[in-house]
Amino acid sequence: MPSVPGGPTPPADAARSPLSDGEWHRMHPLTPLFRGGLVLVIVSGVIIANLRDRVLGFFLDGVIPGGYDTTEDPVDYVLGHNLLLVALLVVLGVLLVVIGFFYLMWRFHAFRITGDDVEVRSGVLFRTHRRAPLDRVQGVNLTRPMIARLVGMAKLEVVGAGLDANVKLEYLSTPNAEAVRSDILRLASGRQLAEAAARAEHDRATGRRAASDLAATAASTVSSGLDRLVHGAEDPAEEPESVVQIPPGRLIASQLLSGSTIALLVGIIAIVVGAIYGTPWVLFGIFPVVLGFGAYTIRTITRSLRYSIAPTRSGVRITFGLFTTVTEIVPPGRVHAVEVSQSIFWRPLGWWSVSVNRLSGKSATDTGTDQFATVLPVGDRDDVARVLGLVLPHLSPDQWRAIFEDGVLGPRDADPYVTTPRRARLFRLLSWKRNGFLLSDDTLFLRRGVVWRTLGVFPLARLQSVDVTQGPVDRRLSVANVRAHTIAGRVSGALGIIDRNAALELFESVAAGAVRAAAADQTHRWDGGSGDPVPVPAPAPEASGTSDPDSEGDR
């Protein structure tokens, strides 16, 4: 693709990708067609097919003597009046106008990747210029819609830190999209910034440079280091081997055993019974609901097929989708909360799901963000252990026990979790033994539910705040409610009916621990330069006497 003169160009021997050289580059030539042009052509064809008589009459009434006869077939009319040449010229003119419009859209749509930003500009009459700072990048998603995938195209979405902060590069060829994504993740890792800062500190300590020269040299080092990151060999077509394999039968069964499916079946049975003994026409109201739910279920299943999750040097790579394939790389340090959940319908089968809270760069009301919240649709205990080891690599053996033995499967003997006091168990009648928290040096665990078991894991380095609230009844019983605040998402940080003194102690401990964890956290600089992917952790070991997933507290 031709380039547009623009930003600084690094030396040729430092280049890793020709599209990440600081210059303006245009998208794939077929981009206008897939960015709405195809829909425009289809809609225009439908309109012309239904209103062809009026369209021909509008253009031919003033040209043909006697006007256009709307009762005659257009093709016969054109051939019978020797208007074939005119018709071909009109069609050619329309094609030239459409091609010219598409060319202008492509001509004015360009992107560039510098040492600081990813920039995209587009628009002919109304110009748009979007910029994503690399130090605010939360991830890069690669999407291959079914039709675009047939011609070897894909689109990138650079996930920014903020509402509506994403920058889209649509479309590129698939190899170019893979290479550009790797370049952006390298630049966003911050490794070169750390190396430059270390060299600057060493130079300042040894006194080999004057203070005035030090700043200029450090800035030059940062710039050249970042530029040199952006080029080199990559295996864009190589798909890393997944650490989790989900059989299609398990995936389908998990959807059929979901709470929403059971609720729908109960509702249908109730309506049928009511129709039999009441008004039969109520049955007609079922069909739209069944059709809509069926379409939703099929879409959910096909979206989760071809699921894979694997470690790479840039983070955790998650791929899913049967028709439209989405590949997401979640860098370390970008996961703000993790939740392991299990419904009562999955419990006999030993299945679990894992969800995360992370910045998506989209509105919270955008339903498209939901697909990025689930990092494991359904899996057994070993699958959960592998996934948690990827998204939470800092977990220690004691924390593994806090997740499985004492967390999701608990309570066990000598339960370390602080739970609802016995005096307030009326407000957590079934789950008062499970409803509790555990705080380690760098992680907060929140355990809830009996019918629907959940365990929230909150790294303190990513925690935004924590609050403690009390209502009048809570004050009477000397209990309080705790909420851990993170990026908005599916994982809830709410925990209610905890002993007041324990809640206040948790408040102080979390506040101090979050400061320490954030000061020591280096996960935002994830690229160590070794070229090796993140190691895959072994599944969490089964503790003796814990094979039965139920316990007295669960029942």
N, C-alpha and C positions, 0 to 999 in steps of 0.2 A: 504494500500500500504506500502511496506517496506520502511524504511528510511535508508539513508546513513549517517554515522557519520559525523558531521560537526561542526557547530557553537555552541555557548553557549546555554544551555537548561535552561529555567526558572523553578522555583519550580512548582511542579505538581498542587498545589492548586491555582496558579496564571494563569494557562493555560485556554484560552478561546476556542481554536481550536487546535486539534492535528496536523494540518498541518501548524500552524503558531508559532512553538515552537523554531525557530532558527536552526533547523536541516534540512539536505537535505532530500527531499522527491521526489519520482518518480511520473510521471504522470499516468493517467489511462492506464491499460495494452493495451487497444485498440487504444491508441494514434497513433502508427505508421501507422495503417490502415487508419485513417482519415487524417493524415498529408501527404498524397500522396501515401500511399500504395494501397489504393483502386483504384486510377487512374492507378498506375503501373500494377495492376492485370488486369484491363480492357484493357489497351493498349496492354499488353502482349497477352491477349486472342484474340484480334483483329488481331494482327500480326500473331499469330500461325494459326488462322482460315484461313487467306488469303495465308499464305506461308507454310502450313503444309506439302505439298509434298516436298518442298525443305528442310525444317527442318528435316523431317524423312530421306530423302535421305542423308543429311549431316552426320547424326549420324549412319545410318544403312548400308551405302555403304561398309564400311570397316569391318563390322561385319557379314553381311549375304552374303553367297556365291552367286555370280551372281548379287549382288547389289539389290537396292530397285526399284521395278517397279512402276513408277510414274503414270501409267495409271490405277492402281488398287486402290480401296478404302482403306484408311489406316486401318480401323477397320477390313475389310475382310482380308487384308494382314496379320495383327497381328494374327488374329484367325486362318487363314489358315496355317501359318508357326509356330504355337505353341509358339508365342512370348508374350503371355498374361502375364506370370510371369515377363518377362523382361520389358514389358511396365509398369506394376504396380510398379516395382522397380524404374524405371526411374521417374515415376510420384511421388512416395514417396520421392525419392532423391531431386527432384525439390521443393516439399513442405517443406522438412526439411531445404533446403537452404534458402527459402523465410522466413520460421518461424525463423530460426537462424538470418537472417538479421534484421527482425522486432524486435527480442529480443534484439539484440545489440543496435538498435536505441532506444528502450525503456530503456535499462539498462544505457545508457549514457545520458539520458535526465532527468534532475532533477531540482528542484527549492527549494529555502528556503526564509523565511521571517524573518528578524532580526529586531532589533529596529531601524535600520538605512536604510535598503535597501530591495528591492525585487530583487532576483538574479535568473537567469535561465542559465543553461549550457547544451549544447547539442553537438552532433557530435561524430562520431567514428574515422574517419581519420583526419578530419578537425574540431577541437574543437572550439566552440563558447561560450563565457561567457558574458552575458549581465546583467547590473545592473541598477536599477531605484532607485535613492535616494528618500526616502519617503517625504522629505520636498519639493521635486519638482514634486510630483504627482498632476496632473490636474484632474484626474478622473479615474474610472475603468469601462470598458465596458464588459458586459457579452453577448456573442453571442451563440445562439443555432441553428446551421444549421439543416435543416429538417431531414436529415438522422441521424445525431448525436443525435437529440432530441428524435428519436424513441428508442434509447438505453439508454436514460437518461444521456447524456453527454453534456458538454458545454465548451467553452473556454473563458478565461479572457484576457483582454488587458489593461495593466496598462499604462495610457496615461502620458507621461513625458513632461517636459518643454524643447522642443528643436526639431530640425529636425531629424527624424528617431530615436526618443528617446523612443519609446514604447517598452514594454517588454510583451511578450505573454506567457500565461500559457495555453497550449493546448495539451491535453484535461484533464478535471476533471469531476467527477460525478457532476450532477447539484447541489445537496445539498452542496457538498464540495466547489464548485465554489462560491455559494452564501455566505457561511461562510467565505471563504478566502477573498472575496471582502469586506465584512464588516470589517474584521480585518485590511486590508490594509487601508481602509478609516479611521478607528479609529486611526491608527498609524500616518496617514498623517495629521490629524486634528491639531496637535500641541498643544492640550489642556494640555497634561501632561507637555510639555516643559514650558508652561506658569505657571502652578502650581509649578513646581520645581524652576523656577526663582523667583517666589514670596516668596517661603519658604526660598530660599537662601538670598534674600534681607532682609527678616525679621530677620534671624539669624545674618546677618551682622550688622543690626541696633541695636539689643539688645546686641551684643558682647558676645554671649554665646559660640562662637567657635573662635578659632584662624584662621587667614587668611589662613594658610596652610591647615588646616583641612576642611575649608569651601569648597574649590574647589573639594576636593575628595568626600565630602559628597554630594555636588550638583550633581556631575557626577554620583554617585551611585544612587541618587534619580531619575535622569532622566532615567537611564538605567532600573532600576527596574520598574519605572512607565510606561515606554513604553512597557516593557515585559508584565506587568500585563494587559495592554490594550488588548492584543491579544487573550484573551480566554473568554469564557462564552457563555451563551445561546443566541441563535438568532433564528428567525423564517424564515429560508431561503426560505421555500416554500410559505410563505405568500406574496401575491401580494397586495400592498396597493391600496386602492380605488382611482380611477382616479378622479381628480377634473374637467375634461373636457371629454365629450362624443361626438364623431364625428359620426353622422349617415353615413353609407356607401353611401347612395344616395347623400349626400352633398359632400362627398369626390370625387365621380365619376364626379358629375356635376362641381366641381371646376376645375378638370383637363380638362374637355371638354370646359370650359369657360376660359381656360388659354390663354395667348397671343400667345404661341407657336402653340397651336391648331388652333387658328383663322388664324395665319399666314400660316400654312400648308394648310388650306382649301382655302384661297385666292390664294396661289400658285398653288394648284391643278386646281382650276377654270380657272386660267390664262393659264395653260398649255393645259387644255382641249379645251378652246376657240382657242388657237393658233394652236392646232392640227386639229381642225375642219376646220379652214380657212387657214391652212398652211401645215405642215408636220405631217401626222398621226403617224409615227413611234416614235414621241416624247412621245407618251403615254406610251411606254414601259419603259421609264426612270422614270415614276411615281411609278411603283410597288415596287422597292427596297426602295424608300423613304417612301412610305406608310407602308411597312412591318417593316422597322426599327423604324419609329415613333410609330407604333402600339405596337411593343414590348416594347419600352421605356415607353409608357403610361401605359401599363398593369403592368410593373415592378414598376413604380412609385406608382400606386394605391395599389398593393399588399404589397408594402413595408410600406405604410402608414396605412394599415388596422391593427386592433387590437391595435390602438394607445392608450396610456394612459400616463398621467403625474400626479405625486403625490408627496407630500412632505414626506421626511424621516428625521431622525436625522442626516444623513450624507450628505444630499443635496436633489436636485430635481431628482426624478427617472422618466426616460422617457423610455417607452417600445413601440416598433413598429415592424411590420413584420408579414405577414401571414404564410409564409413557413419558412423562416429563421428569428427567433425572436432575436432582439437585445435589450438588456436592458442596459441603460446608466445612471449613477449617476453623476450629475454635482454638485460638492460641491459649497457652497457659496464662493464668491470671485474669482471664476474661469471664470466668464462671463465678457468679456472685452467690449462688445458692444451689443446692442439689436436694432433690427429694426422692426417696425410695418409697413406693406405695404398692399396696396389695389389697384387692377387694376380697370379700368373703367368698365370691364365686371362684377366684383363682387359687384360694388357699389349699384345697385338696390336691391341686396339680403342682403347687410349689412355684408359681409364676409371679413375677414382679415387673414393675416398670420404673424407669428412672427419668426424671425431668429436671431441667435446670432453669435458672434465671440468668439471663445475659442481655446485654444491650443489643437491640435489633436495629436501632436507627429509624424505626417506624413508629407510627401512632399506636397507642395501646389498643385502639379499636380496630386496627387492621387485622383481619382474621388470618392473613397470610403469615403472621408471625407465629401462629400456633404450631406450625410444622417444625419450627426450629426449637421448640421448647422440649420436645421428647427426644432424648438421646438413646433410649432403649425402649421400644414399644412393648416388648414382652420378652422375658428371659428367665432362666432358672437362677439359682443362687450363684453358681460359678460365673454366669454371664454378668450378673450385677457386680460381682467382685472385680471382673476385668474392666467393666465400664467405669466404675468408681475409681479404680486405680489409674485410669487415663485422665479423668476430669478432676480428680483430687489426688495428685501424686504425692502430696505431703503427708498422707495418712500414716500413722505409726501402727504397730501391732496392737497396742492398747486401744487405739481409736477404731481399729477393725472390730474388736470385740464390742465397743460401744455402739457400732452400727448394727451388727448382726445379732450376737448373742444377747446383749442387753438392750439393743435398740429395737429393731424390727421384730425380733422373736420374743423379746422380753415382755413382762419382767421375769428375771430369774432370781435365784437365791443371791443374797447380798447385792441387791439391785443398787447400782451407783447413781441412778437417776433420782432427782428430787421431784416427788410426785405430789398430787393433790392430797392435802391432809384429810384424815378420816372424818373430821368434823364437817367438811364441805363436800363429802362424797355424793350427797343428794344431787348436786349440780353436774356431776360426772358419774352417773349411776353405774354405768357399765365399764367405763374406761378410767376410773379414778386411779387405779394402780398403774395404768400405762401413761396417763397424762402427766408428762414431766419433762425436765431438761437436765442436761449434763454439760458442763463447761470444762474444756481442756485448755492447754496453754494457747492454742491458736485456732480452736474450732468450737462452735456452739452447736449442740445437738438438741433438737426439739422432737419429742415423741408424742404421738396422738393416735386416738382411734382404736376401736376394737372391730367393728364391722368393716371399716375401711382403714387399714393400718397405714400410717404414714410416719416417716422419719425425715425431718429436715436437717440438712447439714449446712452450716453457715461459716465459711472461713472468716475469721475476725479481720483479716487484712482487707476484705471486700465489704465489710459491714459498714453501713452508712450511719446508723444510729439505733438506739434501743430506748423504748419508753415503758413506763410502769403506770397503770391506771387502776382506779378503784371506784366502784359505785357504792351507793348507800348500803346495799346488802353485803357487798364485799367487805366494807369496813366493819360491819357487825360481826362477820365471821373471821375477820383478820386474814383475808386472802386478797390477792391482787392478780391483775392480768398483765402479761408481758408481750411485747411485740418487737421483733427484730426487723429493722427496715433495710431492705436491699433494693436493687433494681426491680421495678414492677414486673411481675411474671406469674407463672402458675404456682410457684412454690410460695406458700404462705409462712410468714414468720410469727403468727399469732399463737399464743399459748395462754389459756385462761385458768383461773381457780388454782393459783399457786400460793403457798404460805407467804404472807406479807414480808416477813423478815428475810426469807429466802429470795424473794423477788428483789428486794432492795439490795441485798448482797450481790445478786446476779447483775443488777444494774451497775454497781460500782466496779465489779470485776470485769464485765464486758467493756466498759468505757476505758479502763486502764489497759486491758489486753488488746483492744483494737488499736490503740496508739502504738503499743510495742510491736504488734504484728505488722502494721502498715510501715513502720520505720525499718523493719528488717526484711520486708517483702521485696524480692527481686524478680518475681514471675513475669513482670511486664517486659523484661529483657530475656526472651526465651531462647534465642538462637545462640547456642554456645559455639558454633563454628566447627563442630566436630563432624558434621554431616550425618551423624547417627540419629535415628528416630528415638522418640521417647520410649524407654523400656516398658514392656508389657508386664504388669505385676501378676504374680501367681494368685489363683483364687484364694479367698480367705479360708483358713483352715477351720474344719468343723471341731467345735469343742466337744469333749466327752459328755455324753448324757444330754445332748441338745438335738437329737435327731427328730424329736417330736416338735413340729412347729407351733403347737398350741401349749399353753400353760394355764395355770390356775387363774392368773391375772387376766388372761385373754377371755376365759370363759365367764 
